[in-house]
């Protein structure tokens, strides 16, 4: 693991670099994806054939013995090859998918989670006769907004941490800013689908502007400039008034300006608190960031009510089945970002996984794990809560094993971690099939978890390349 380069006060030129990259006037161009790198090199070994020595005059029996030995040897080789092929096939389901961009790869891994939540919630709703429709139009909007607003907080937090860690002129920070802006565009698209193109453009312009104010605040916090921090906060409060008026106007009063402004003031309160703790290097930065993410999850529920009512969409965004879907969406989506954050910390702290910062990050990750287990337990009972908790913690441990192995160049340990993750997805599939009385088939769950392993391990590969190998 590389030594830490974090210095809370080092922010020369940070204002301009952050403002240009995080608040660009247009959508960032995406680089041509790199071909995924295999974590392990496949090696084939073909034994050399012995020269033909069957011309010896020792009789038919010896020839028969030799033929028998040849057949036995050929059989052993065939079995070995079949065994190797089988192992390769098993690993192919969990081989990492990496572009070299750790932030885009983490977002790709997170984007699988709302789909997984939709599948799980539908299965539970059918198995347990939960009232409502987890697949309604309103449920779709709530799941989408839950994931996107939560993602905004985590990508903003990761962007600030990256600027503090690698510098404002680093390629890593540029990539983090591009991924944050991709989220901004996705949020604007979601608003536009419900309220039209004009609303989309207005939201995107003002949303990027408010990110710029958070950037100003982060710069000032890192420099200890209280006056600049106060100005940035004042700009953010002015934004909250504007966004309240925007949603009131856009929804014909279905989202009253006062309630939206109040919600976004809470967003400012919680995210600036997280930035304060990051700038100070405090261990509670991770829990503060989670608090900020939890706040926007609550806000997305309110926004969904107004937006779906104004658009006349079918379904109830607050029925029980939709609540289950939203809860699972938030928990699973957050899992990816907290896991990525923990790996980021392990790769940038001098003591790696033995550091105080890593302990703090993993404690918050485990808090998310407990919340997911509680959600499962409410649906399937305490015994299944405990079984899920054990399974989920175990698979997180395998991701940590993988992260340590690739950073240390230990191919054998990396392969073992992937094999353990492959077995985990099979076990999880059987678990969900059992607790849903077959409504969630084991093979379908295992296939979905295959994407989770491929994309999150791919993000780990990219973090390793950016923060360890290229340091």
ABEGO torsion letter per residue (X at the ends): XBBBABBAABABGAAAAAAAAAABABBBBBBBBBBBBBABBBBBBBBBBBBBAAABAAEAAAAAAAAAAAAAAAAAAAAAAAAAAAAAAAAAAABBBBAGBAAAAAAAAAAAAAAAAAAAAAAAAAAAGBBEBAABAAAAAAAAAAAAAAAAAAAAAAAAAAAAAAEAABAAAAAAAAAAAAAAAAAAAAAAAAAEAAAAAAAAAAAAAAAAAAAAAAAAAAAGBAAAAAAAAAAAAAAAAAAAAAAAAAAGGABBAAAAAAAAAAAAAAAAAAAAAAAAGBAAAAAAAAAAAAAAAAAAAAAAAAAAAAAGBBEBAABAAAAAAAAAAAAAAAAAAAAAAAAAAAAABAAEAABAAAAAAAAAAAAAAAAAAAAAAAAAEAAAAAAAAAAAAAAAAAAAAAAAAAAAGBAAAAAAAAAAAAAAAAAAAAAAAAAAGGABBAAAAAAAAAAAAAAAAAAAAAAAAAAAAAX
